[in-house]
Amino acid sequence: MATSDRERMLMNWPERAFIYSPLRVLIQLRHVARWIRIAGRQTHLRGLEIGCGLGRGARIATTRLGVRKIFAFDLEHALVRKGAAAASRASESRIAFLTADGQDIPFTGACFDAVIDFGIIHHVLDWRRCLIEIERVLKPGGYFYFEEIFPPLYANFLMKRLVRHPEEGRFDREEFLAALAERGLRILSGDKRSSRFGIVDVARKDPAPNDLFSKP
C-alpha cells in the first residue's frame, strides 16, 4: 500500500524511539544552549512550538529558554492528548496543547514573541508555507529558534529504510536559509560554516519600521 502524504509527515516507530529517548533530551538541551549563546538570554511572554509531540521541547522552552507561556501543537492528536494529560498531572499551567498543522497555524498574526522548531519543518509537505506561517504569527522583532536536518542525513540508503519523511521538494542548507531571508527572518549567528547534515540557529523577524530607531 502506498504511503499517503499525511503519513509521511508523521514519525514511524524507529524515529519515535529516538525522539522520546533520554539521548534526544540531551541533544535538545545542547541546542538550547547554542540558541542562548547566539541570541542571549531573552524573556518571551508568549511562545509557540511546532510539532510538539508529548511536549518535552515545550517544557525545556519554559525552563531554559525564558518562555513564560507556550502554545504547543502537533498534527497527531493522540500525542497532543497524552502531552496535555501529563501536563495536567504535573500541574503545569505554562503549556497549552492543541492539534494543528504547521501549514495552517490557527493563530492571528504577530501574536508570538518566539517560535520554536525542534527538527519538524523537514517533515512538513509544504515547508515553504510553514515558514510563511511562522513569520506571520511572529511579532516584529520576534525570535525563531530552529533545528533542522537535511536530506544527506535522513534520505540516504540506510535511513530511508528506517525513518519516514516526505520525499518531494526537500530543502538543503542554502534553500532553507534563502527561504528564511525571503520572509524577513534574519539569521543571528553569522556562522558561515556549511553543513550537509543540519543546522541549529536563531533567526529574528525584522522589526516594525517604528522600532528601527528604538534602543535594542
C-alpha positions, 0 to 999 in steps of 0.5 A: 500500500502506498504511503499517503502524504499525511503519513509521511509527515508523521514519525514511524516507530524507529524515529519515535524511539529516538525522539522520546529517548533520554539521548534526544533530551540531551541533544535538545538541551545542547541546542538550547544552549547554542540558541542562548549563546547566539541570541542571549538570554531573552524573556518571551511572554508568549511562545509557540512550538511546532510539532510538539509531540508529548511536549518535552521541547515545550517544557525545556522552552519554559525552563531554559529558554525564558518562555513564560507561556507556550502554545504547543501543537502537533498534527497527531492528536493522540500525542497532543492528548497524552502531552496535555494529560501529563501536563495536567498531572504535573500541574503545569499551567505554562503549556497549552496543547492543541492539534494543528498543522504547521501549514495552517497555524490557527493563530492571528498574526504577530501574536508570538514573541518566539517560535520554536522548531525542534527538527519538524519543518523537514517533515512538513509537505509544504515547508515553504508555507510553514515558514510563511506561517511562522513569520506571520504569527511572529511579532516584529522583532520576534525570535525563531529558534530552529533545528533542522536536518537535511536530506544527506542525513535522513534520505540516504540508503540506510535511513530511508529504510528506517525513518519516514519523511516526505520525499518531494521538494526537500530543502538543503542548507542554502534553500532553507536559509534563502527561504528564511531571508525571503520572509524577513527572518534574519539569521543571528549567528553569522556562522558561515560554516556549511553543513550537509547534515543540519543546522541549529540557529536563531533567526529574528523577524525584522522589526516594525519600521517604528522600532528601527530607531528604538534602543535594542 
